[in-house]
Amino acid sequence: MEYTGRFLESLLIDSRQELLRIKRLLAALEGCTGISSPSYREKVQGGDSTPAALRYTEIIDALDRCSPVLIEIVKTFDRQTDKKKTVYTRCILDGESDMSSRGITPAQRKALRVWLAGIVEKVEKTA
């Protein structure tokens, strides 16, 4: 499982731009559906007014084109409360392969790789 985690870690570091894009889309989706979202119109970049429902549809369409596995991985990363797991996920999203500078020892990294492989296995079973 650790070797699978090592492969997945490398793959996710290489895919970090897509992971960050998904993270931004999920945040924008939450903004469209949240309590504080505008009831009818919202300002988008450039100052044009766009109906919130149209923006919501655009975000959903963009997420539909993304890998469901990557979407679930990003959601799992965002839900982390454990300090080492949070640091580990930030390293992946930052594209940082040397995690020792952030306080993750080789033994911890091995355990975190097993955790990562477990996440992907669980996501694949439900997808």
C-alpha positions in Angstrom: 0.0 0.0 0.0 2.9 2.3 0.7 4.2 1.9 -2.9 0.7 2.7 -4.2 0.7 5.8 -1.9 4.1 6.8 -3.2 2.9 6.6 -6.8 -0.3 8.5 -6.0 1.6 11.2 -4.1 3.8 11.8 -7.2 0.8 11.7 -9.5 -1.1 14.3 -7.3 1.9 16.6 -7.1 2.2 16.5 -10.9 -1.6 17.2 -11.1 -1.6 20.0 -8.5 -2.8 22.6 -11.0 -5.9 20.5 -11.7 -6.4 20.0 -7.9 -6.1 23.7 -7.3 -8.6 24.4 -10.1 -11.1 22.0 -8.6 -10.5 23.6 -5.2 -11.4 27.0 -6.6 -14.4 25.7 -8.4 -15.7 24.0 -5.2 -15.2 27.3 -3.3 -17.0 29.2 -6.0 -19.8 26.7 -5.9 -20.1 27.0 -2.2 -20.3 30.8 -2.6 -23.1 30.4 -5.1 -25.2 28.2 -2.9 -24.4 29.6 0.5 -26.5 31.8 2.7 -24.5 34.9 1.8 -24.9 34.4 -2.0 -26.8 37.0 -3.9 -30.4 36.2 -4.5 -30.4 37.1 -8.2 -27.3 38.8 -9.5 -23.6 38.7 -8.6 -20.7 40.6 -9.9 -18.1 38.6 -11.8 -14.6 39.6 -12.8 -14.6 42.5 -15.2 -17.6 44.1 -13.4 -20.3 42.5 -15.6 -23.5 41.4 -13.8 -24.3 37.7 -14.3 -27.3 35.9 -12.9 -26.2 33.7 -10.0 -28.0 30.8 -11.5 -25.9 31.1 -14.7 -22.7 31.2 -12.7 -23.8 28.2 -10.7 -24.5 26.3 -14.0 -21.1 27.2 -15.4 -19.4 25.9 -12.2 -21.3 22.7 -12.3 -20.4 22.2 -16.0 -16.8 22.8 -15.2 -16.9 20.3 -12.3 -18.6 17.7 -14.6 -15.5 17.8 -16.8 -13.2 17.0 -13.9 -12.3 13.6 -12.6 -14.7 12.5 -9.8 -11.8 10.9 -8.0 -9.8 14.2 -8.0 -12.9 16.1 -6.8 -13.3 13.7 -3.9 -9.6 13.9 -3.1 -9.8 17.7 -2.9 -12.9 17.5 -0.7 -11.1 15.0 1.6 -8.0 17.3 1.7 -10.2 20.2 2.7 -11.9 18.3 5.5 -8.7 17.4 7.3 -8.3 18.5 10.8 -5.2 16.4 11.8 -2.1 18.7 11.7 0.2 16.3 9.9 -2.4 15.4 7.3 -3.1 19.1 6.7 0.6 19.8 6.2 0.9 16.8 3.9 -2.0 17.9 1.8 -0.6 21.4 1.6 2.7 20.1 0.4 1.0 18.2 -2.3 -1.0 21.2 -3.4 2.1 23.4 -3.3 4.0 20.8 -5.4 6.5 20.3 -2.7 8.2 16.8 -2.9 10.7 17.5 0.0 8.3 17.5 2.9 11.0 17.3 5.6 11.3 21.1 5.6 7.7 21.2 6.8 8.3 18.8 9.7 7.2 15.5 8.1 9.6 12.7 8.9 10.2 9.8 6.5 8.2 7.5 8.9 5.3 9.9 9.0 5.4 10.3 5.2 5.2 6.6 4.8 2.1 6.5 7.0 0.6 9.4 5.2 1.2 7.7 1.8 -0.8 4.7 3.2 -3.5 7.1 4.3 -3.5 8.6 0.8 -3.8 5.2 -0.9 -6.7 4.4 1.4 -8.5 7.6 0.4 -8.2 6.8 -3.3 -9.3 3.2 -2.7 -12.4 4.4 -0.8 -13.2 7.0 -3.5 -12.9 4.5 -6.3 -15.3 2.1 -4.5 -18.0 4.8 -4.3 -17.4 6.3 -7.8 
